[in-house]
Amino acid sequence: MIIQSKNIWYQEKFQPLQVVIEGSKIKEIAPYLHYNDPYDVDQQWVLPGFIDLHCHGYHGCNVNYATLEGLKIWNETLPKEGVTSYLLTSSTAPWDSLTESYKILNDFIRSNPQASHPLGIHNEGPFISKQYKGAQNDSLILTPSIEKIKELMDIAPGQLKMIALAVEHDADFEVTKFCSKHDIIVALGHSGASFDMAAEAAKHGAKNFTHTFNAMPQLHHREPGLIGAALTFDHMYAEVIADGVHVDFALVNVLGKMKGKDKLITVTDAVAFKGLPMGVHQLKDRTVEIDEHGSGRLLNGRLAGSSNRMDTMLRNLIHHTHLDLPTCINSVSKNPANLLNLKSKGLLEVGNDADIVITNPQIIISETYSRGIRVFKEE
């Protein structure tokens, strides 16, 4: 198959080109009009598939209490928003529920579903701070523990890709060191760690900040904390929820300018109420009210996740944050791939997986391809 457009995102700019697909891979990037009878999408944008490193569920399916049926339904909806790869993200829950879910997640990932590509597991709890727990259950929060992490690794071998840590509770940074040694990305989040603690954690291998600005101390001019560290450490990645609710667009702009085009990562942090209508819903572990923006709040008013879509996040970045296109587009494709050290995703390059999104400049998606197969087409 050959996809042709006057706006193919290649080498961080739009160019008139052809993308030649053979099987699941990109075989060639050819000049415009080079081959006859291409699938010509004219002026539409052709982008690399989106990668969401931080998403918890859909339509009642919660990674903490996973079912194969719920995971399959969720997986099949993701291409509608351009997501061709993602990390299944767990959070604080009863340990028995987490371990049981990790068995199901392991089976699901190994089944290699086609619609979108589950890349592994992101653990966002229970090894977090009770003070900066967000909407997570503080009675179930645990002190960071190598033994507990080994237990999860044994249940889902090779699948634990990233873990959020409150490193102020990680004695001598032993868990940080262990995870880094075993290629598990340490993200600083749901934490009250100081700037100096963050710097020390980075020395021991921490690479990312969990949904920057959220569930961490506010920036103070005499204690920069995790926000100051995220803005300062050029070598580290920083997630952001670009919905205008979790973080004001003006601060998304600041973070994007500080991280540059190579280190900002946009995430949805979408949870199990995604896909449900506005109103109050009783989920497995909480009662939430979904507002007109798709945000959920506990009955006490605390933010409890979102029903964000990745196409909406990219639209917000481009149209509301005034960041340049390389920063916006890389944050949903190239940068998450690089953080996970994925050599075959995140860019439209020869030899890479043919993960492709076709959209207009308003980010209304018309088609999505996952590993060379069209998995969504707007009707």
Secondary structure, DSSP 8 states (H G I E B T S, - for coil): -EEEEEEEEETTEEEEEEEEEETTEEEEEEETT-SSS-EE-TT-EEEE-EEEEEE-EETTEEGGG--HHHHHHHHHHGGGGTEEEEEEEEES--HHHHHHHHHHHHHHHHT--SSSEEEEEEEESSSS-STT-TTS-GGG-----HHHHHHHHHHSTTTEEEEEE-GGGSGGGHHHHHHHHTT-EEEE-S----HHHHHHHHHTT--EESSTTSSS---BTTB-HHHHHHHH-TTSEEEEE-SSSSS-HHHHHHHHHHH-TTTEEEE--B-TTTTS-SEEEE-SS-EEEE-TTSEEE-TTS-EEEE---HHHHHHHHHHHS---HHHHHHTTTHHHHHHTT-SSSSS--TTSB--EEEE-TT--EEEEEETTEEEEE--
